[in-house]
Amino acid sequence: MINCTLKPSPQPSNTEALAATVIAALKGHGAEVDVVRAVDLNLKPGVETDMGDGDDWPGVHEKLLASQILVIASPTWLGRPSSVAQRVLERMDAMLGETDDEGRPVAYNRVAGVLVTGNEDGAHHVISEIGGGLADIGYTIPGQAWTYWHLGPGPGPDFLDDERGHDWSVSTGRAMASNLVHAARALDAMPLPAPPS
């Protein structure tokens, strides 16, 4: 799970709060979960795996290659993914040029989903932006591999401040976790081959 909140630790994060419900569901299916709070790291701008001295992305890249499931969690700002989520996707762009020992793109046979919070409309747009980027990189996106929470357009309360809509978001998050885990197991049993040359 990469949490792309704009709030550095230890500030409370609405995105983290919803993510915790999906993490619990993933663990309920036997998955081990590691969380990266991207804003706490020095993720230099660029589209390479290692942008030099002080760049923390190589450690995140190692975690991506060790994981079968990725969830990117982002707040909605101006109806779009956070700037931190955009930075994460830009850094993941380097994975397009990386292959495994069998010539497959390194994101092949890994699954991904998206989680969104915000008090503005646009969650589906954020899901499509992030999900589209992950699919381009080579991740498999199962059906309904997302959840979100918001209370409609315009300003309003935060996830941590208002219980409305939580039941739906958590239920959808449980479905998301189940779909991610079962798709990952299916790909593990029958992996995608390398693309034809």
C-alpha positions in Angstrom: 0.0 0.0 0.0 1.4 3.4 -1.0 -0.4 6.1 0.9 -0.2 9.3 -1.2 -1.7 11.7 1.4 -0.2 15.2 1.5 0.0 15.1 5.3 3.4 14.0 6.7 3.6 11.7 9.7 2.4 11.9 12.4 -0.6 14.0 11.2 -3.8 12.1 11.0 -4.7 11.1 7.4 -8.2 10.4 6.2 -6.7 8.3 3.4 -4.8 6.3 5.9 -8.0 5.7 8.0 -9.9 4.3 5.0 -6.8 2.4 3.9 -6.7 0.7 7.3 -10.0 -1.0 6.6 -8.7 -2.4 3.3 -5.5 -3.5 5.0 -7.5 -5.4 7.6 -9.5 -7.1 4.8 -6.3 -8.0 2.9 -4.8 -9.5 6.1 -8.1 -11.4 6.6 -7.3 -13.2 3.3 -3.8 -14.0 4.5 -1.9 -11.2 2.8 1.0 -9.5 4.5 0.8 -5.7 4.1 3.5 -3.1 4.2 2.5 0.6 4.0 4.7 3.3 2.5 3.6 6.9 3.3 5.2 8.5 0.3 5.1 12.1 1.6 7.5 11.1 4.4 10.2 10.1 1.8 12.5 12.0 -0.5 11.1 11.0 -3.8 13.0 13.0 -6.3 11.3 14.1 -9.5 12.1 12.0 -12.5 11.2 8.8 -14.4 14.2 6.7 -13.4 14.4 4.0 -10.7 17.3 5.8 -9.0 17.7 9.6 -9.3 20.9 9.7 -7.3 22.1 10.7 -3.8 19.3 11.0 -1.2 16.6 9.5 -3.4 14.4 7.2 -1.4 12.6 5.7 -4.4 14.9 2.7 -4.9 13.7 1.3 -1.5 10.1 1.7 -2.6 10.9 0.0 -6.0 12.3 -3.0 -4.1 9.1 -3.3 -2.2 7.1 -3.1 -5.4 9.1 -6.0 -6.9 8.6 -8.0 -3.7 4.8 -7.6 -3.8 2.1 -9.3 -5.7 -0.5 -6.7 -4.8 -0.3 -3.0 -4.9 -2.8 -0.5 -3.7 -2.3 3.2 -4.3 -4.3 5.4 -1.9 -4.8 9.1 -2.8 -6.9 12.0 -1.6 -8.8 13.9 -4.2 -7.7 17.5 -4.7 -9.5 19.6 -7.4 -11.0 16.4 -8.7 -7.6 14.9 -9.4 -5.1 12.6 -7.7 -2.7 14.2 -5.2 0.6 15.5 -6.4 2.2 12.8 -4.3 0.3 10.1 -6.3 1.4 11.7 -9.5 5.0 11.6 -8.3 4.7 7.9 -7.4 3.3 7.1 -10.9 6.0 9.1 -12.6 8.7 7.2 -10.7 7.0 3.9 -11.5 7.3 4.8 -15.2 10.8 3.4 -15.1 9.3 -0.1 -14.6 8.1 0.1 -18.3 11.7 -0.7 -19.3 12.3 -3.4 -16.8 11.8 -7.1 -17.5 12.2 -10.3 -15.5 14.4 -13.3 -16.4 11.7 -14.5 -18.8 11.4 -11.2 -20.7 8.1 -10.2 -19.0 7.6 -6.6 -17.9 8.2 -6.6 -14.1 4.7 -5.5 -13.3 3.2 -8.5 -15.1 1.5 -11.1 -12.9 1.0 -8.4 -10.2 -2.4 -6.9 -9.4 -3.3 -3.4 -8.3 -6.1 -1.4 -6.9 -6.9 2.2 -6.0 -8.4 3.8 -2.9 -9.6 7.4 -2.8 -10.8 9.9 -0.2 -11.9 13.5 -0.5 -14.7 15.9 0.1 -15.0 16.8 -3.5 -16.6 14.9 -6.4 -14.2 13.1 -8.8 -13.4 9.8 -7.1 -14.1 7.8 -10.2 -11.9 10.2 -12.2 -9.0 9.7 -9.7 -9.5 5.9 -9.8 -9.4 5.9 -13.6 -6.3 8.2 -13.7 -4.3 6.0 -11.3 -5.7 2.7 -12.5 -5.0 3.6 -16.1 -1.4 4.4 -15.2 -1.0 1.1 -13.4 -2.4 -0.8 -16.3 0.0 0.9 -18.7 2.9 -0.2 -16.5 1.7 -3.8 -16.7 -0.4 -4.4 -13.6 -3.6 -6.4 -13.8 -6.5 -4.5 -12.5 -9.3 -6.9 -11.4 -12.9 -5.8 -11.5 -14.0 -3.5 -8.7 -10.5 -3.2 -7.4 -11.2 0.1 -5.8 -13.0 1.9 -3.0 -13.6 5.5 -2.2 -15.3 7.9 0.2 -16.6 11.4 -0.3 -19.9 13.2 0.4 -20.4 14.9 -3.0 -19.1 18.0 -4.7 -17.9 21.0 -2.8 -16.4 21.4 0.7 -17.5 19.2 3.5 -16.4 17.1 6.4 -13.5 14.6 6.3 -13.6 10.8 6.6 -12.3 11.0 10.1 -15.0 13.6 11.0 -18.1 12.1 9.6 -19.4 8.5 9.8 -21.8 8.9 6.8 -20.8 6.6 3.9 -18.3 4.6 5.9 -20.4 1.3 5.7 -20.4 1.5 1.9 -16.7 2.4 1.6 -15.7 -0.4 4.0 -17.9 -3.0 2.3 -16.6 -2.0 -1.1 -13.1 -2.1 0.3 -13.6 -5.7 1.5 -14.8 -6.6 -2.0 -11.7 -4.9 -3.4 -9.4 -6.8 -1.1 -11.0 -10.1 -2.0 -10.8 -9.4 -5.7 -7.2 -8.4 -5.5 -6.2 -11.5 -3.5 -8.0 -14.0 -5.7 -6.7 -12.4 -8.9 -3.2 -12.5 -7.5 -3.6 -16.2 -6.7 -5.0 -16.9 -10.2 -2.0 -15.2 -11.8 0.4 -17.0 -9.5 -1.2 -20.3 -10.6 -1.3 -19.4 -14.3 1.1 -16.5 -15.0 1.0 -14.3 -18.1 3.7 -15.1 -20.6 6.1 -12.5 -22.0 4.5 -10.4 -24.8 5.1 -11.7 -28.3 8.1 -10.1 -30.0 
